[in-house]
Amino acid sequence: MKKIFTILGLISVAASMNAQIVINEVYGGGGNAGATLKNDFVELINNGSSVVTLTGAYLQYASTNGAFGPSGSNNNPLNNKLALPLITLNPGQKYLIQLAAGNGGTQNLPTPDFAPSGTAFPNQPLGLSGSGGKIALTSDSENPTAANGSNVIDFVGWGASGVSLFEGAGAAPATSNTTSISRTNGIDTNNNNADFTAGTPTPENSNTGSLAVTEISRGKSSNFVKNTFVKNNEITFGADVKDVKVFNMFGQVVKEASVKQNGTVNVAELAKGTYIVTGTVNKEAVSQKILKD
């Protein structure tokens, strides 16, 4: 699909070849039965190699079989579109848009980059289906009629059964109250069923780009976290590490410390699950994923 962005106030077709803002994750089960998160959300990402500014764009939603705009089905009769503010993202940086809240859930999203009020839409905030639907990121407010429409920057149709529009050969997987769809390794081949994977929601805002630090190779792992599977409530480090930070999967810092070689950080207060540990070893920023049992 053609992707054209406004960069520093100018339309630059050449820049769109190596810098693009696309839909990275979609979650529609916020606040529903069994959900942890209180809100639906859509997360964007710049998966190109240059800074990109997107202006005048809209986020539009339609139900699985509904049309975009007022001519939608009975399940989606309203004009569900959101005018986005000016967005500037560095390569790899994400942008979190908080959408409708349900009556349940126990956890707020990370601080959203944009959280529209109910007045941003005719009569209601944007509420997504928990299992399937269609999201279009468009360059203007015109209702798209195809996944590759002239004003479509990016498009995701999800829900394996019956979704009417999608990019490529098939729709992205169905979601639930506890799962979202997110890009597989950040890939955008304009084929929704290949580009998206269903899994646990992992909303991240523009400030979580700091997690994109140098990856640990096998050769360096012994100089950082020695026990990536934590069973005794302590993370053991194999080197002097400055500025240790432990992030949960929502990009929130839940522990900070500095340790000496073979020193430990106690994480007894943290729930079981997956975390990212970052730090500085010999002036090099490093990171490691850990699993706390």
N, C-alpha and C positions, 0 to 999 in steps of 0.2 A: 504494500500500500504506500502511496505517496505520503511523506511526512514533511511538512513545511513549518518552520518555526520563526518567530520574530526574535532576532538577536540584536540587542542594543537599538531597538526601535526600527530595524530594517528587516525586510523579508529576505532571507538568505537561503536559496535552494541548495547551494554548495554545502553550507554548514549542516543541512539536514542529512547529508550523507554520512557524517561521522558523529553527530550529536542528536539525540532524540529523547524526548520525554514520552514514556509509555506507561500504561497501567501495569502495576507490579503485583498488587494483591487486592482481592475483593472478598469482603465478609458480610453476609446478610443475616446472621443469626443472633446479633447483639440483643441481649435482654430477653431472649426466648427461653423456654424450658430447658434446663441443663447447661445453658451458656454461662461461661465465666465472665466474659466481657459484656458491658452494659450497652454498648453502641455498635451499630454497623459502621463499616469504614471502607474507604477506597484509598489505596496507597499508590502514588506515582513514583517513578524513578527516572533519572537521566542515565540511560545505559550507553551513552556515547562517550566520546573522548574529549569533548569541549564543553565549556560553560554554555548553558542555554537559557534564554528568557522566553517564556511562553506568556502571551498576553491576548486578551479577548477570547479566551477559550471557555468552553462549557463542558460540564459533566452531565450526561443524559442517561436516564434509566428507563427501561421498559421490562415488563414481565416476560415470562418464557415465550408466550405466543402473542403478546400484545405488540402494538405499533408504538413508535415514539410519538409523544405529543398528545394533544387533546383527542386525536382520533384513535386512541388506544382501546384495548378491550375493556370489558366491564371491570376487570380486576385492576386495571391501570388507566382510569379515565382522565386523570389529571396530567397536566404538562410537567412531568417530572424532570426538570432540568435545573442545573445550578450554575450560575455565572461565577467563574473562578477569578480570584484576584491575580495580579501580575505574579508570576512564579519564576524565580531564577534559581537554577540548580547546578551545582558542580558535577563533574562526572561521578557516577555512583551514588549521588545524594538522593535521598528519598523525601517525599512530601506526603504528610498524613492528613486526609480529609475525614473529619468525624461526621457521621451521618446519624440517622434516627436512633433513638434509645427505646429499648423495650421496658417492660415492667420488672424484669429479673436481672440476673447477673450480679456479680460481687466485685468486679474490678473495672475501674475506669481505664480508658485508653491512655497511653502516653500523651503528654500535652500535644494536642493536634496543631498542625500548622494552619488549619482553617476549620472552623466549627460554625457553620451557618445556623442561624436561628430558624424557627418554623416559618417566619415571614419571608424567607428567601424563596419560597415556592408558593404557588397558588394553593392555599388552604392547608398545606401539610409539609412537614420535612420529608426528605428523601428516605424512604424505608425500603430496603431491599428484601427480596424473597430469600428465605433460608435455604432453598435448594437449587434454584436456577433463575436465570434472567439474562438481561443484556445491558452492558454498560458501554457507552460511546464517549470518548474524549474528542470533542469537535472544535474546530477553529472558529465557529460562530454558533448562533442559536438555532439555525435551521435544523429541523428534525431529520435525521438520517433515515433512508429507506433501504440501505444496503450496508454491509460491513465494510465495503471499500468505497463508500461514497466520497465525493470530491471534497467535502469538509471534514471527513473523518481522519483524525490524527492517529487514534488507536481504538480498537474495538475488541470486546471480549463477550462471547456468548457462552454461558455455562449451564450445566444440567444435561446429562446424557440423553434424556428422553424428551424429545419434542421441542427443544428450543429452536426458534424459527430462523435466527440469523447468527452467524459466527464467522470467524476468519478461517480460511483454509478448508481442510478436509473434514473437520468435525469440531464439535463443541468441546469446551473444557469440561472436566469432571463435575458432577453434582457436588454441592456442598450440604452442610447440615448446620444445626445450631452450635456445633462445636468444631466445625472445620471451615476453612476458607480455601480459596484457590490462589496460588502464588506462582510466579514465574520459576521455571526449572532452570537454575543456574543463570538467571537473568536473560535467558535466550528470547529473542523476538524474531521468529521466522514467519510471522503472520499466519500461523496455524495453531488455533487455540487448543486443540486436543494434544498437540505435542509440546506447546510452550508452557502449559499450566499443569500444576499438580495439586491435588487436594491434601490438606494437612492441618495441623494446629495453627490457629491464627497467630501471626507474629507482627503486629503493627509497629512501625518505626517512623519517627518523625525526622525532620531535617537535621536535628542535632545528633542523631545516632550515626551519622557518617563517620564519627571518630572511631567507630569500631573497625573501620577498614584499614587496619594496621598490617604490618608485615606478617605474612603467614609463617607458622613454624614448620620447618622441614624436619624430617626424621632425625637428621644429624644434630639439630639444635634442641630437640625436645628435652633432652637430659639436662640442659642448662636452664630450663625454665620450670614447668610443672612436671614433677616426677610421677605423680599418681593422678592421672586423668580420670580414673574411676575412683571416686571418693567414698569410702565406706566408713571411715572412722571420724568423720566430721572435721578433718584437717587436710588442707592442701599443703603439700610439701614441695619446696622449691629447691632446684639444684644449683642455684647461683644467687649472688647478691642481686636483688630486684628492687628497683625504685618504682614508686607510684603504681603499686599494684591496685587494680580495680577489678571487681567482679560485677559483671552485667547479667541481669536476667534476660530472657528472650524477648522482652518488650523494650530493650535498650536502656533500662534503668540501672543506675549504679546501686548495688545493694551491699557492697563491702569495699573498704579501702585500707591499704596498709603499705608498708615497706618492710622487706625481710632480708636477712642474711642468707648465705649459702646453707642449705639443709634446714633452713628455718621453716616454720609452719604458720598458716593462717587458719584460725578456727572458724568454721562456717556452720556450727551446730544450729544457729537460728534460722538458717535458710531451708526452705522446703525442698523435698526431693525433686530432681529435675535437671535440665540442661542449663549450663551457664557458660559465659565467655569470660576468660581471665586475661587481662592485658597488663603489661608492665614494660619497664625499660631495663634491658640487660646490656651492659657495655655500650651504653648510649644508643642502642638499637631498640626500636619499638617492636614488641612481639606480642602474640596472642595465642591462646590455646582454648579449645572447647573442652569442658569437663562435664562429667555426669555425676551428680551427687545421689547416692543411694540412700 
